[in-house]
Amino acid sequence: MRIVPFTEMLNHARVHKYAVPALNVSNMETVQAITTAAELENSPLIVQLYHADLDYAGIDYMTALTKVAAKKSTVPISLSLDHGNSYEQAINCIDGGFTGVMIDLSSDDFEENISITKKVVSYAHMRGVSVEAELGKIFDANSDISVRNSGLTDPDMAEEFAKRTNIDALAVSIGTAHGIYSSKPKIDFDLVEKIVNKVNIPIVVHGGSNTPDEDIIEIVRLGVAKINIGTDLVLAYNEGLLEAFSESGKNIPLKTAMGIARDRVIEVARHKIRLLRTFAE
């Protein structure tokens, strides 16, 4: 298969009551790990590259790696920018072969967010590329819970934003956060349900790492179509490397150490994907 836009897979997920995993990568081994996990679980997949990792991983390298993985895969695979913070960055990824981009201007004024997002959508849709945007503020998980829940998404504004921008998916703030929580997250499930029912496009939840399994399952049950996971994969990868070096020392062959790290990511990714397919029809 070739890498594809994520619009169709998210719409399919909405209808068939599951969520598509959007898993962050930064090198060859993480691409191999998550695409293997998706294949084993028979799940569509969005391979994501966080905006701050673009310079390290390289747009061209990540596009090539994902294309190779998709060619060998029997499940749909998309390649998307995660939390793109400018029009120029999104355009560079589109021109570089990404099939999806996220433009995150949620910290900007509402009208400014709409204005720039519309420009990204116009450029992307002319080239068959999907667009996700964000409304509401998703904080770091080490923030106090009162801070984490201070930027929750307003359902009416979400509906207006989706209609005016013509985006393909909307990331919302419902109480999850990025990273490792300083205290158990307080998810506003009523808000999730209101947004899903009010906004007529797929809804995305970020902060899938370190969120309790039962909360992830409930978010999926309420109709969220895409869940982002990054930190848990980083932790799994690093734990694999630590295990490899602690057992064999610094003279361990690089492919052996990286292979152990890759296997740990596969395990975690498969577990997460199973959660997202709990209610799949």
N, C-alpha and C positions, 0 to 999 in steps of 0.2 A: 504494500500500500504506500501511497504518498502521504505526507503530512497534510492535514485538512484544517479548515476553520473549525472553531468550537461551537458555532451557533447550532448546527443540526444535532450534535451530540447532547447539548444542554436541553434543547427542546424535547428530544427523545427521553431524557432523564425525567423531565417534568411529568410527562405522560405516564411513564412506567415506574414512577415512585422510587427512584434511586438518585444518588448524587454522583457526579463525575469527580474523580480525584484530580486535583491540580497540585502536582508535586514538584518542589523546587530542586534544581540541579546546579552543579557548578563545574563538573568535569565528566570525563568519559565514563568512569565507574558508576557515578550516580545516574547517568542516563541509562546505562545498561541495567542497573538495578531496578529502576522504577518501570522500565518498559518490560522487563522480564516479569515483574510482579503483576502488571496489568494483563500480560498474556496468560499467565497462570490462573488468574482470577476471571478471565474473559471479560475484562472491563475496558471501556474507552478510557483514554488518558489525556490529560493536558500536561505536557512537559513545560515547566515554567523556569524562567531565568529572572531573578530579582535584579532590579535596575542597577543596584550598586555593584553587582557582579559582572556587569557587561564588559568592563575593561579587562577584568581578569580572564574570563572565559572566552570572550570574543563572539560577536554576533555570527561571523562566518563559521567559526569552529562549531558552535552549538547548533547552527542550522545543519551543517554537514553531518554531525553526529546523530541528530534526531532523524534526519532523512534516512540514514543507514538503518537505524533501529526500526523506523516505520516500514521500510522496504521488506524487512524480515518478519513483520508482525501481521497477525490476522485480526487485530483490533484497531479501531480508529485512534490515531494519535495526532494531537495538535501541539504546536510550539508557540508559546505566548510569553510576552513581556509581563513581569509582575511589578506593579506599583511604578510604572513609568511616570516620571515627574515633569515631563515637558513635551510639547508638541514635537520638537526636533528629535527627541529620543525615540518617541513612538514611530515617527517617520523612518528613522534609520533602521529600526527593527523590521518594519514592513518592507522596506527596500532590500533588506538583507535576507529576506526569505521567511520571516516569521508569519504564521498563519493566524495569529491573534495578538492583540496588544491590550494592556490595561493602562489607561491614563488616569492617574490619581491626583486630582486637584482638589481633594476634599477639604484641604486647609484654606483654600481660596474662597473668595466671595462666591455666593450661589450663582449669580449671573455670569461671573468670570469663568467659573467651572463649566457652566453650560456652553458658553461661547467657544472656549478652546476645545472642549470635548466634541462639539459639533464639527469643528474643523478636522479633528482626527477621524471622526466617523466618515466624513465625506471622502477623505483621502483613502481610508482603509476599504470602504465598501466598493469603491471604484476598482479596487484590486482584489476583491474577494476575500478580504481579511476581516475577522471578527473583532469587536471592540467591547471591552468591559470598562466601566467607570465606577467611581466610589462616591457615596454620599453618607455623611456622618463621619465621625472620627474614630479610627481604630488605634488604640494606644498600645504601648509596650506592656507586656504582662507583668513586669516588675513594678508597675505603677500601683498605687493604692486603688482598691476597688471603687472608691468614690470617684476617682479620676477616670478609671477605665469605663465607667458607666455614665460619664458626663457628656459624651458626644453621640448618644444613640440617634439612629436615623428616624426622622419624622416620616410616617407613611404617606401623608399628603404631598410633602415635598418630593418624596421618592417617586410617586406617580407622575407628578409634573416633570421631574427631571428626565425620567425615562421617555415620556412622550415628546418632549422638546428636543432631546438629543438624538433619538433613534438608535441608541446603543443596543447591543445584543445581550448584555447581562449587566446586572447592577450589584456591586458589593455594598453591603450594609453593615452598620454597627449595631450589634444586639447584645453585647456584653462579653464577647470573646476578645482576645488580644494576641499580639505577636510575642512569641518567646515562652519562657517558663514563668508560670504564675507565682506571684508572691503570696497569694491566697486563692482559695477555690473560686473559680469564676461564677458570677451570678448572671445566668443567661435569662433574658427577657423573652420567654417563649410566646407570651401573648403578642408581643411586638413582632416576632417572627411570623406568626400566623397572619397578623394584620397586613404586613408588608407583602407576603406571598399572595394573599387574596386581592390586594389592591393594585399591585404592579403587574402588568401583563407581559413581563419578560422574565427569563430565569434569574433567580436571586442567588447571590454568592455570599458565603460566609468565610472570612479569613480567620486565622488563629486556630486552626484545627489541631495544632500540636498541644499536648499537655492538657487539652480539654477532656474531661472524663468521657469514657466511652458511652455511657448512658445519655449524656448530653448531646453527643454527636448523633446518636441514633434518633433522639427526639427531634433534633433540628432537621434531619432527613425526613422523618415522618411528617413533619409540618410542610414539606414541599420545597426545601432548598435544593437547588440543582447542581451546585458546584461548591466544593469545600477545599480550601487551600491548606496545605501541610508542608512545612519546611523544617522547623527546628527539630522535630522528632527524628527526621532523617539525618540531620547533621549530627545529633547525639549518637545515633546508631552507628554512623560511619566512624566517628571518632572513637567510640567504644571498641569497634572492631580493630582499629589501628592500635589502640592501647593494648588490647589483648594480644595482638600479633607481636608487638615489640617486647611486651613483658615476658612472653613465653620463649621467644627465639632471639631476642637481642637485636642490636642495630644491624647485624650482618644478614638479617632475613632478606631473601629476594624480594624486590619491590613488588613483583606481580603477586607474590604470596600474601604480602601484607595488604595490598590493595584489594585482592580477591576476598580476603576475610572481611574487610570493611564493606565491600559490595554485598556480600552475603547477609550481613547484618541489616543493611538497608532493605534488601529484598524481604526479609522477615517482617520488618516493621511496616513496610508499604503494603504487603499482603494483608496484614491485620487491619490496617486502616481501610483498605478497599472493601474488605468484607463488611465492616461496619456500614459503609456507604451503600451497600447492596442488601441490607437487611430486609427491606420491603420490596425488592425488585420484582417486577411482574414480567 
